[in-house]
């Protein structure tokens, strides 16, 4: 039995307003309810290793969800970070910050990690996915063109792999392409299967 049939008695609640995550789940054939937006202070301990931050934040978002979950609800929360030189590159503060981030990523490889948490009223499962992304050299002109035309201010690391910069700038990936978009959909599909059968 396929997962979308197994989930007929469940309600998937996606607590993310990322259009990319929403599209990936929809394209995977899964029906979901979009959670209302709610406030979460996305802070983590300074001592936490960079690779552990996404799972920590996905759990934080899950625990902050303000509505009670019913017996057949499965809440999905996620967080994606870009890591370069053991430093997290978050969403850019402004245009200058976005340009500076892409200049740092130019001609180098970096790591993208997404943490995902699944939660019902009585169970929680968290997991992550790692991808290595290789950028070719980017000219200043290309960086400025991308920032000004695509406005990637809602994206970790100041870029979307599915946008122009991904087509012209990314030489290769090790790991899940969709993880770099913000949701490791194959791993989520697999983990949901295991979660409802546990």
C-alpha positions in Angstrom: 0.0 0.0 0.0 1.3 3.4 -0.9 1.9 6.0 1.7 -0.9 8.3 0.6 -3.3 5.4 1.1 -1.9 4.6 4.6 -2.3 8.2 5.6 -6.1 8.4 4.7 -7.0 8.2 8.4 -4.4 10.8 9.4 -4.1 14.5 9.1 -0.7 15.8 8.1 -0.2 19.3 9.5 2.7 21.3 7.8 4.0 24.0 10.0 5.9 25.8 7.3 5.0 28.6 5.0 7.9 27.9 2.7 6.3 27.5 -0.8 9.1 25.1 -1.7 8.3 22.7 1.1 4.6 22.9 0.4 5.1 22.1 -3.3 7.5 19.2 -2.6 4.9 17.5 -0.2 2.1 18.1 -2.7 4.1 16.8 -5.6 4.9 13.7 -3.6 1.2 13.0 -3.6 0.6 13.7 0.1 -2.4 15.8 1.3 -1.7 18.2 4.1 -3.3 21.0 6.2 -1.2 24.2 6.3 -0.8 25.4 9.9 -1.5 29.0 10.8 1.6 31.0 11.3 2.8 31.2 14.9 5.8 32.9 16.7 8.9 30.9 17.4 12.2 32.4 18.6 14.7 30.5 16.6 17.6 30.5 19.0 20.0 27.7 19.8 22.9 27.3 22.3 26.2 28.7 21.1 27.8 25.5 22.1 25.6 23.4 19.7 27.5 21.9 16.8 26.4 23.4 13.5 25.2 20.1 12.1 22.8 19.6 15.1 21.2 23.1 14.8 18.5 22.1 12.2 17.1 19.2 14.2 17.2 21.4 17.4 15.2 24.1 15.6 12.8 21.7 14.0 12.0 20.4 17.5 11.7 23.9 18.9 9.2 24.7 16.2 7.3 21.5 16.9 7.1 22.2 20.7 6.0 25.8 20.1 3.0 24.7 17.9 0.1 26.3 19.8 -2.8 24.0 19.0 -3.4 20.6 20.7 -2.9 17.6 18.4 -5.6 15.1 17.9 -5.0 11.3 17.9 -4.6 11.1 14.1 -2.7 14.3 13.6 1.0 14.3 12.5 2.7 17.7 12.8 5.7 18.3 10.4 8.2 21.0 11.2 11.5 21.6 9.5 14.6 23.9 9.4 17.4 24.2 6.9 20.8 25.7 7.4 23.8 26.4 5.1 27.2 25.7 6.7 30.5 27.1 5.5 33.7 26.9 7.5 31.8 25.6 10.4 29.7 28.7 10.5 25.9 28.9 9.8 24.8 31.2 7.0 21.2 32.2 7.8 18.8 34.3 5.8 20.5 37.6 4.7 19.7 40.7 6.7 19.8 42.9 3.6 21.1 43.2 0.0 24.7 43.8 1.1 24.6 40.8 3.3 23.2 38.6 0.5 25.9 39.7 -1.8 28.6 39.0 0.8 27.2 35.5 1.4 27.3 34.5 -2.2 30.8 36.0 -2.6 31.9 33.6 0.3 30.2 30.6 -1.4 31.7 31.4 -4.8 34.1 28.7 -6.0 33.7 26.6 -2.9 31.7 23.7 -1.5 29.4 24.1 1.5 27.0 21.8 3.4 23.2 22.1 3.6 21.5 20.4 6.5 17.7 20.1 7.0 16.2 18.9 10.3 12.7 17.5 10.3 10.5 16.6 13.3 7.3 14.5 13.1 5.0 14.6 16.1 1.7 13.1 17.3 0.2 13.6 20.7 2.3 10.8 22.1 5.3 10.3 19.9 8.1 12.4 18.3 10.6 11.5 15.7 13.4 13.8 14.4 15.9 13.2 11.7 18.2 15.2 9.3 19.7 15.1 5.9 23.0 16.4 4.6 24.0 17.6 1.1 27.3 18.9 -0.1 26.9 21.7 -2.7 29.7 22.8 -5.1 29.5 26.3 -6.5 31.7 27.3 -9.4 33.3 30.8 -9.4 30.6 33.5 -9.5 31.3 36.9 -10.9 30.2 40.0 -9.0 28.0 40.9 -11.9 26.2 37.5 -11.7 25.8 37.8 -7.9 24.3 41.3 -8.1 22.0 40.2 -11.0 20.7 37.3 -9.0 20.1 39.2 -5.8 18.4 42.1 -7.6 16.2 39.9 -9.8 15.3 37.0 -7.4 15.4 38.7 -4.0 16.5 35.6 -2.1 16.1 37.3 1.3 13.9 34.4 2.7 16.5 31.8 1.9 19.4 30.4 4.0 22.7 31.2 2.4 21.0 33.8 0.1 20.2 31.4 -2.7 17.6 29.0 -4.1 19.1 26.0 -5.9 16.0 25.8 -8.1 16.5 29.4 -9.3 18.8 31.0 -11.9 21.8 30.9 -9.7 21.4 27.2 -9.4 21.4 26.7 -13.1 24.4 28.8 -13.9 26.5 28.5 -10.7 26.2 25.0 -9.1 28.6 22.5 -10.5 27.5 19.5 -8.5 25.8 18.1 -5.4 26.4 15.1 -3.2 23.2 14.1 -1.5 19.6 15.1 -2.0 18.8 18.0 -4.4 15.4 18.5 -2.6 17.2 18.8 0.7 19.0 21.8 -0.7 15.5 23.2 -1.7 14.5 22.9 2.0 13.0 19.4 2.5 14.6 16.0 2.0 11.3 14.7 0.6 12.5 11.1 -0.1 13.7 10.7 3.4 10.5 12.3 4.8 8.4 9.9 2.7 10.4 6.9 4.1 10.3 8.2 7.7 6.6 8.9 7.6 6.1 5.3 6.4 8.1 4.0 9.4 6.5 6.4 11.8 2.9 5.3 11.2 3.8 1.6 11.2 5.8 1.8 14.5 
